């Protein structure tokens, strides 16, 4: 420990050791604070990061597969079908149209469901996605979202 220092007016100035600090040359080992139970928010953040990493992996895989397909087969045709009053409806529109048709007054649920399954089959049979197996990758990516 060093000598006591004095201020301008002669009063004694407390050293770092006396007020809980340390001098540079007197570094003390400090214990880490006690670890409390895991905070659930950190678990959620970790899970979000894991899911985002998986989504990016699937997205990159799909992009690479589509790029290879474009090189081999050219530009992808539009994957659209007709269903009832829709002349050109795609994968996501089919699900929304189903909900719309089921919500209509007097809707025949069995008929709408049969038409929906037929529309899904027709959509799956169209375009590059079906012929190259990209539909499965696209579904995986959509589920990841």
N, C-alpha and C positions, 0 to 999 in steps of 0.2 A: 504494500500500500504506500502511496505517496504521501508527501507532506500536505498538510492542510493549506489550501490557498485562501487568499484574502481578496476581497473585492476592493473597489476604489475607496470606499469609506471605511475600510478596515474590518468589515464584518467577515466572518468565516464563511466560505462557500463549500457546500457539501460536495463530496466526491461522488463519482458515478456509483461506486460500490455502496455508498451509504443510502442512495435513493433507489436501489434495485437494479441499476444498470451495470454495465461492465466497461472497463477501459479496453481499448483495442488489444493491449498486450495481456489482458487477463480474461480471455474468452472462457466462459463456462459452458459445459455441455448442458443443453436443455432437454427435458423430456417432452415427447410429443403429447399433445392433449389426449385424454382418454377417449377412445372411440366409442361413440354411442351406437345404438341400433341403427341399421341401414335405413336411410331415408327413402321412402317409396318413390319420391320424385326422381331420384338418381337412377333407380331401376327402370322407370319409365323412359328417361332420357337414353339410357343404354339400349333399351329395346327399340326405341325410335331410330337410333343410329344403326342398329343391326338391320332393321327392316329397310331403311333407306339404302344401305349398302347392298342388300339383296335386290331391291328394286333397280338400282343402277346396274348391277350385274345382268339382270334379265333384260333391261333396256338395251344395254350394249350388245348382248347376244342377239336380240331381235334386229337391231340395226345392222349388225354384221351379216346376218342371214338374209335380210332384205337387200343389202348391197350386192351380195353374191347372186341372188336371184335376178336382180336388175342387169347385172353383167351378162348373165347366161340367157335370160329371156326377154330383156328389154323392160320398158316401163310397165308398171302394174296396172291392169285394167281396173276400172271402178267396180267395187263389189257392191252392187245395188240390185235389189229385186223389187217387184211390184207386189203390193198387198192391199187389198180393198181400195180405199181412195188414195193411197200413196203410189205414185208412179215410179218413184226411185227412193228406196229406203235402205239404209245400211244396218250394220250389226247393232249399234246402240239404239237406233230408231225402232227396230223391231220390238225391243223390250218396252219402249215407251208407248208404242202403238198398242201393244197388248194391254197395257194398263188403261190406256184411253178407251179401247173397245170394251173392256170389262166394266168400266165405270159408266157406260151409256145405259140409260134407262131401258129395262127389258132385255139386256144383253144375255144371249145364250152362252153360258160359261163353257159348256162342253164344246160348242162349235168354235168359239174364240180360241180355246186351248188347242183344238185340233188344227185350226188354221195357223196358230202360232208355231206349233211343232213343224208343220209343213214349211212355213216361212223360214224357220231356222235351218231345216234340211236343205232347202233351195239355196239359202245364203251360203251354207258351208260348202256346197258343191261348186260355187263360183270362184273364179279368179285364182290368182297366184297363191294366196294363202292356203287354199285347200290342196292344190296340186304340189306344193313344196313343203307342206307340213308346218307352215308358219302360224296356222290358226292356234295350235297348241301353245306355241311361244307367246302369241299375242294374248291368249287367255291367262297364262301365268302372269304376264305383266299386268293385265287388268286386275287380277286378284291381288297383286302386290300393292296396287294403288289403293 
